[in-house]
Amino acid sequence: FNFFQVYIIQVSVGNHQWTVKHRYSDFHDLHEKLVSEKKIDKNLLPPKKIIGKNSKSLVEKRQKELEIYLQTLLVKFPVTAPKVLSHFLHFHLYVS
């Protein structure tokens, strides 16, 4: 049985606000693409390995870090988010 943590992240763009749910591996894939395509700082994403990764406080801490990560990306691309990012954030569903 493979347990994995899903992070629920609050996204806000202009007057729009919604949540997205992703596993850490989704963030990692997104980050890899952005690093290679958009030259995003490799160290922006919180590191993968954390000991006791399912403990509640660590999950909450990481959730906060991932939220900051996404906010930072949105600040970096204020006008048009790269396709991989807007797809990841489900822009097509919420922002017209």
Secondary structure, DSSP 8 states (H G I E B T S, - for coil): -----EEEEEEEETTEEEEEEEEHHHHHHHHHHHHHHH---GGGS--S--TTTTSHHHHHHHHHHHHHHHHHHHHHSSS---HHHHHHTTHHHH--
